[in-house]
């Protein structure tokens, strides 16, 4: 059984329902591979001034504990399951997921 761990600095306040759904989808992708999921940022942290994090419509999930080939697989699973209204971006140390109402 895998769990979701929230970074102690991550603020889980004001999360949009669409981001809660994305977190659930992401957890399923990690769990299928037997990997823990670590949320590193939601409405906290330092982001661009117009970042959707501040509106509760983005989440960053750590992947530094995952082997690089598996990172791509997890990213693709999340991207496919979330669909076109979400931007799912693979970074070096995390996966950024945001819900864009404009799409």
C-alpha positions as CSV (number, residue, x, y, z in Angstrom):
1,X,0.0,0.0,0.0
2,X,1.3,3.4,-0.9
3,X,0.5,6.7,0.8
4,X,0.6,10.4,0.0
5,X,3.0,12.4,2.1
6,X,2.7,16.1,2.4
7,X,5.8,18.2,2.7
8,X,5.7,20.0,6.1
9,X,6.0,23.3,4.3
10,X,3.2,22.5,1.8
11,X,0.0,24.4,2.6
12,X,-3.1,22.3,1.7
13,X,-5.5,25.2,2.0
14,X,-7.7,26.6,-0.7
15,X,-7.2,23.6,-3.1
16,X,-9.6,23.6,-6.1
17,X,-11.6,20.4,-6.5
18,X,-10.0,19.9,-9.9
19,X,-6.6,19.7,-8.2
20,X,-7.9,17.2,-5.6
21,X,-8.9,15.0,-8.5
22,X,-5.5,15.4,-10.1
23,X,-3.8,14.4,-6.8
24,X,-6.0,11.3,-6.7
25,X,-5.1,10.5,-10.4
26,X,-1.4,11.0,-9.7
27,X,-1.5,8.8,-6.6
28,X,-2.9,6.0,-8.7
29,X,0.0,6.3,-11.1
30,X,2.5,6.1,-8.3
31,X,0.7,3.3,-6.5
32,X,0.6,1.1,-9.7
33,X,4.3,1.1,-9.5
34,X,4.5,0.6,-5.7
35,X,6.0,4.1,-5.2
36,X,5.2,6.6,-2.5
37,X,3.9,10.1,-3.5
38,X,5.3,13.2,-2.0
39,X,3.5,16.6,-2.4
40,X,6.0,19.3,-2.2
41,X,3.9,22.4,-3.0
42,X,0.3,23.4,-3.3
43,X,-0.7,27.0,-2.4
44,X,2.7,27.7,-0.8
45,X,6.2,28.3,-2.0
46,X,7.8,30.8,-4.4
47,X,6.3,30.8,-7.8
48,X,5.7,33.2,-10.7
49,X,3.4,36.1,-9.7
50,X,0.6,34.8,-11.8
51,X,1.1,31.1,-10.8
52,X,-2.0,28.9,-10.5
53,X,-0.5,27.7,-7.2
54,X,-1.7,30.8,-5.5
55,X,-5.2,30.2,-6.7
56,X,-5.2,26.5,-5.5
57,X,-5.2,25.2,-9.0
58,X,-1.7,23.7,-9.1
59,X,0.4,21.1,-7.3
60,X,4.0,19.9,-7.4
61,X,4.8,16.3,-6.8
62,X,8.3,15.2,-6.0
63,X,10.0,12.6,-8.2
64,X,13.6,12.7,-7.0
65,X,13.1,9.3,-5.3
66,X,12.0,7.7,-8.7
67,X,14.3,6.3,-11.3
68,X,14.4,8.5,-14.4
69,X,12.8,6.0,-16.8
70,X,9.9,5.5,-14.4
71,X,9.5,9.3,-14.0
72,X,8.5,9.6,-17.7
73,X,6.0,6.7,-17.4
74,X,4.4,8.2,-14.3
75,X,4.2,11.6,-16.1
76,X,2.6,10.1,-19.2
77,X,0.0,8.2,-17.1
78,X,-1.0,11.3,-15.2
79,X,-1.1,13.5,-18.4
80,X,-3.3,11.0,-20.2
81,X,-5.6,10.5,-17.3
82,X,-6.0,14.2,-16.5
83,X,-6.9,15.2,-20.1
84,X,-6.5,18.4,-22.0
85,X,-7.8,20.8,-19.4
86,X,-4.7,20.1,-17.3
87,X,-1.1,21.0,-17.9
88,X,1.2,18.2,-16.6
89,X,4.8,19.2,-16.8
90,X,7.8,16.9,-16.1
91,X,10.6,18.8,-14.4
92,X,13.9,17.4,-13.1
93,X,12.8,17.0,-9.5
94,X,9.0,17.2,-9.7
95,X,5.9,16.9,-11.8
96,X,3.9,20.1,-11.9
97,X,0.1,19.7,-12.5
98,X,-2.2,22.6,-13.0
99,X,-5.9,23.0,-13.9
100,X,-6.4,25.7,-16.5
101,X,-10.1,26.8,-16.6
102,X,-9.3,28.7,-19.9
103,X,-8.8,25.5,-21.8
